[in-house]
Amino acid sequence: MDGTQFERFVDRLLGLLHTDYLPVRAHGPLGDVGADGLMLGDKVLYACYSPRTEVLADIRKKFRSDLHKAMTKRKGTFTTFRFTVNDSRDPGIHPFLSLTIGRARTKVHPVGIDIYDADRIGSDVVRLDLVSAEDLLMTRIPVEDRVYSIGLVDLAPLLEHLGERRQIDAPLDAIPDVNAYKIEFNRARLGPEVRAALTEGLRYSHLVDAYYAGLNSVDEHDRVAQGFRAYYAQVRNEAGSDEDLWHRLHQYILGNHSVTLTTTKCASIILAHYFERCDLYEVPPRGWTPGPSGREDT
């Protein structure tokens, strides 16, 4: 997509996902006054760039120019500058661009800077429901009687990693009390079979932390967690039972095609990890502990 098409695509996507997103159009000699779009609630300023050819020097120059205009013309009105670039190469950003961003972040602190690239855009697209996705793409999407693995694009490497490490690394002997409390707090949504799978997954949850710690992308962990939170909020009240909810969460990772028992267990480890992070299921109030005979203490 060229610059105008890309900017309109991002505007439509963010408008479908966020009711407080405000696209900014250029107006004569005023231009856009240093912003292509604004997220009013979170105070995020978007600057879009979609070069015809991906030349590093041009991207760095555009980044510096857009940041300077934003800080000059809209200083004090935003807390995060989000550079939106249609870079279709491998995940991550060029080392020199990362240096440019790091230096700029130091200069404009406390304003934050991040990149909204093709990977993050793709992750946001799959959060849309069918009607919204058709609106975004301006075309009808043929639907088959099949559930696709929405999160697999982000989680496939992690599934492979867990399949290898689970055979090598020893599980934890016991799960922390905080997780035991959360399991008890969610007992209505965690029947015996689901609880057993979750508890087993928690014993290997540390492998997921180790995987993300070894990535170069510092926000990958939080980005995947955001997708899980959004999907859980969508399906938690639609599920007919605790096992149906657990099954739907598995489908987010695996789809509904047949997989091996090992892959199923690895998916349970991922769910357990995001349960532990408090991205899935409900969080007990501060100070809550299970009381005797089913009574709850706070």
N, C-alpha and C positions, 0 to 999 in steps of 0.2 A: 504493500500500500504506500502511496505517496503521502506527503506531509498532511494535506488536507483530509484525505480519506482516513488516515490513521487517527488523526485528532478527533474526527467525528465518530469513529468506531469506539475510541476510548470514552468519549463523552456519553455515548449511548450505553456502554457497559456500566460505567460508574453511576449513571442516572438510574439504571435498572436495579443496581445493588444498593444504592444509598439515596434516600429521599432528600438529603441535605446537600447533594452535589450540585454545584452551579457551574455550568459551562460559560466561558467568557469568550465572546467574539470580538474580533478587532473592529475598531470603528474609526475609519478615516485616518487622519494624521495622529490621532490619539493612540492608535494601535490597540493592544490588549492590556496596556498598563502593567506589563510584567507578569501576566498570568494567563494560562490557557484554560484553567479550571480551578475551582475552589471547593474543598470539603468544609462546609461552614462549621459543623459541630466540632470536628477534630482539628480545625484550623490547619488544614493541609493545602499547600499551593502546588498545583500541577503545571509542569512545563513539558510540552510534547516535542519530540524530534523524531522524524522518520526520514533519514537520508536515502537518496537513490543508490548511493554506494557507501559501504560501511568503511569509512576512512577514519582511523583513530584520531588523527589531528583535528578533523572537522568536528567529531563528537566532543572532544575536550573543549574546543573553542566555543561550540554551542552551549555546552554546560556552563562554562564560565560566564558567557554573555547572559544567559537566562537567569543565572543566580544573581549576577550583578544588578540586572533590571528589577528583579523581585525585591532584593534588599534595598534598592534605591527608591523604588516607586511604591512599594507596599510594606515597608518595614514596620514591624509591630502588629501586623494584621494576621500573621500566620506563625505557626510553631514548627512546621515541617515543610521543607522544600523537597518535592518528589519529582525527580527527573524521569520522564516517561520516554523510553526509547525503543524503537522497533528493531532490536538487534536479534537476528535469527540464528546467530551462530551458537556454539556449544554453551551450556549453562555457565553462569558466572560472568564476570566482567574482565576486561583486559587489565593486566597488572598496572600499567601506566595510568589508566582511567581511575583505578582504585586509589592510586597515590594522589591524583588530582582531587578526588572526592575527600580523601582523608585530610589533606591540607586545607581544603575549603571548609570542612566541618569545624576545624580548629578556629578558623578566622571568624566564622559566623555564630559560634556558640553563644547562647544556648539554643539557637535554631538548629533543628535536626535536618539531616540530608539522607535520603535514600533513593534507590533506583526501582522504578516500576518497569520491569523488562518483560520479554516475551513469556518467560516461565511464570511470573506472577500474574500476568494478564490471563494466561491459559488457566491457571488455578482459579481465578475469579470467574471465568467463563463457565466452568463446570459446576459452579455453585448455582447457576440459574436454573429455574424450572423450564419445562419445555416451551411454554408460551413466551416467556421472556427471551429464551435462546432464539426462537424463531423471529422475534421482534428485533433482536440484535443483528442477526444474520440476514434479515429481510428475505427469508425464504422458508418454505415449509420443510420440516425435518421428518423424514419417514421413520415411523416407530414400529419396531418389532417386539414381539412378546419375549423380551429378554432384558435382564437387568445388567447393565454394564458397570464395570469397576471404575467408579468416578475418581477415586483417589489413586488408582494404580500408577498413573504417570509419575506421581511423586514417590510412591511406596515400593515400586518394583525392585529398585536396588536394595532397599532395606530388607525386603522379604528374602532376597538372595543372601544377603549378609547374615541374617538370623538363621537361615537354613544351614549355613556353614558353622557359625559360632556356637549354635545350640548343641552341636555334637561334640564340641571341644570344651567349652567353658562350663564350670560347675554352677548349678543353680544356688540361690540363696537358701539357707537352712530355714528361715522363717521370714514372714513379711512384717514390715513395721506396724506398730499399733495404729498409726494414723490411717493406714489403709484398711486394717481390720475394722476400725470404727466406721469408715466410709462404707465398707461393704454392709455392715449392720444397718447403717442409716438408710441404705438403698435396698433393704431386704425385700420390699414389695416388687422391685424390678429385677431382683436377683434370686431366682429360684435355685434349688440344689444343683442342678446340672450347670447352669450358667455360673454359679458361685465357684464350683469346682474348676471350671475352665479358666475363670478370672484369677483365682488363687494360684493356679499352676503358672499362668502367664506372668503374674507379678514376680515370681521367683527368677524370671529371666529378663525382667524389665530393664535392668542395668545395661543389658547389651544394646538396647536402643539408645540410651544416653551415650554409650561409647561410640556408636555409629555416628551420631550427629556431632559429637565432639571432634571427630576426625574429618569433618567436611570443611571446605574452605568458605562455604556460604554461611555467614553468621546468623541469618534470619530464617534459614530453611526450616529449622525445628518449629519456630513459632508460626511460620506460614502454614505448615501442614496441620498444626494444632488448630489454627483458625478454621481450616476446612472441616476438620472433625467437629468442632463446636457448632458450626453452622448446620452441618448435616444432622447432628444429634438433636438440635433444637427443632429441626423439621420433622423427624420421624419418631421422637420419643412418645408423643401422644397419639400417633397413628398406629403403633404396634398393638397387636391383639393380646400379647402375653410377654412375659420376660424373655422367653426363648425366641419369640418373633423379633423382639427388639435387638437381641444379641445377633440373630441371623441377619438382620438388616445392616447392622454395623459391619459384619463380615462382608456383606455384599458391597459396601462402600469401597472395600479394599480389593475384593476378589471377583466381583460380579457373581452371576449364578451358574457359571460353567463349572464342571467337575474339576476338583483339584486334589492333590495328594493329601494324606493325613498330616504329613510334615508341614506342608504349606498352610493347612488349616490351623495347626498349632502355632505357627509363626504369626499368622494373622491375629490369633488370640493374644500373643505376646504384645503386639502393637497396640491392640485395644486396651490391654492391661496397663501399658505404659501411659497412654493418654488418660486412662482412669486415674492413675497415680498422680498425674500432672493436674488433675481436676478439670480436664477439658471434656470429659464424658461423665455422665451421671451427675447426681446432685451432691453438693458439698455440705457437710454438716455445719451448723452454726458454730461459731467459736466457743470452745469449752465443752462442746457436747460429748458425752460418753454414754455407752450402752449401760442402762441400769439393770438391776436384778429383776428376774421374772418378767422381762420384756419392758419394764419401766425405763424411761429415758431420763437421764440426768443432764443438767446443764450447769 
